[in-house]
């Protein structure tokens, strides 16, 4: 039998060998089946997956970004999981609900993907700085108002740039800002995916809160990328940043000792966190004689405790409750808070056109950042309105009649 | 009326300014019309265009790589040009034949793109070095045997590494090596696009000739990219290399004076050159009231003499014969030889799945380079046959029943 083709994104120099070893063992246990595993860089991942969908060749099982599933369904490129296959991975009850939702689309009962790795966003902060400013860690970021007060107090205590988020063009800005939009009672598109809500007052209010925090950030003429925010945090130039569990992995790789790590606190965002991550999909062109093996591979990857170290080193959480209940996830205080964010979080609108909306939002939010950086004193609310009203019109024109 | 969205891959700063000026002129001629331009980085252009095709939004007219057209036709994303539109740009006779062929698919009468920029591959060599060997410049690279003799003689006269081509993973290896495959009487696919021919004896012979030239190249453990070959040539560490008209632009940018430029010769490859470039496509989702304007823009871009400077600034040639007959292209001896290569050049098999074949070939040719670099003394013929036979089987299985 031909080998089964499996593609996955690059995770981490230490995590990837664990996954590769797991795949080798999986193949060894099934003597007639080899796994042809291909690792792809995150930069090329979308293009490579689109080629697979387009040419119906190259991989039979793939790990894909959770927000990409809708696009591949739109391309008619995925093979849905059957009810018995879903039952064999434990069904919805075995997974965190917000993560499980990522496997299907609104108004469609079909399960197109099985959630595998998940990563909510949280706030990481230096506990010593908070203590120095006399702040209560438990409530410091609980609402927009408290966040504002916290950052202002830090500034008043000599931490001139207490806050940092990425300001370059990246989907991460969409993922980060979602919490502010949802926290203000808004959303990007309507529940049925047919109408853009980005110009609604609640959405604009959430966006304005997020961009107004620029006055607490390092003022730079160039956009700030995610790694730059990590470095600013590590050298204590900023007191708090927004990131996911992978940030802890980054700190460990940079040699941060356990005591220093323990001085970093984790807080929930002011609104629900966006829950992203990766899912396992089986492509529609999977060979008939590979189908059973493909679903078995997915089941093993999702359920096996042998991959606990892989999750930890990759800096992402397993999507299954039983695995989250095991160390280090059940014991590490950072993970405890991150799991809390996972339980309270939500995915974006699960429609085939979400990729389109996300792409437009990522571009526009980066443009707003450029304008805010160029003139931080301008009227942020007016600036946001000037961008969001035409975007809503444009999105509405495209979404009309499509899902 | 809404603005017309036009996207193009990144061009150099000067070329971009010229293009913008030309578009302003077009806008003046079409009062009340705004053309929204978006530049895609070459590295992400494929992904960005796939999004346009997938979400049916983001561009109405686009400049695309010629080898991408088949993929977009396969996605049912393009609007074909009508006979009257084709006639208004001058029809086939007005264009270089290989460039014109690039815009339609085998067994399909539709014209999916209008050729705009052309490129091809030639050999650039230091005339003084070749003269020093006592060989006739005109015949030095005319056949595999003569090429071998030229490089052998250069080596024996003290130019230890007379030859350089890129050895990293890039489509350029496929575009370069095509001349060797075609020159040996082989091809990558059958004329009807249904069968892969890379493991046929003639194709293998061409591939073997190309890789055997490694004995004349700098021996490096790391893959060599295109710019590294440019630098080696500029420093006269190598006597000859393969590139396209953009290399002349690169030399000018590096400040190479006219006399030195005149000491660089241009020779045709031993077989027909691959002719590529870009074409202008109109996306199927173009609104009805923009259709006429979109074709007007394409006609303007393809025929306007206002863009002559633009072609020179991009380092690419116009696909139209009347523009090629003008200015520097007609008088510069380098360009004359490049135009000769374009006139005698060929395209790859024009099928929707060519992108798949190209992708697999590019990967395989790069892994062959890795193996050759790791052990230059090995039997190249055996290595190539061992690699190409399974590739042909795999591609044949994928292409069976598909076009």
Interface residues (C-beta under 8 A of the other chain):
Chain A: X46 X47 X50 X51 X54 X55 X56 X57 X58 X71 X74 X75 X353 X355 X356 X359 X398
Chain B: X44 X46 X47 X50 X51 X54 X55 X56 X57 X58 X71 X74 X75 X353 X355 X356 X359 X398 X402
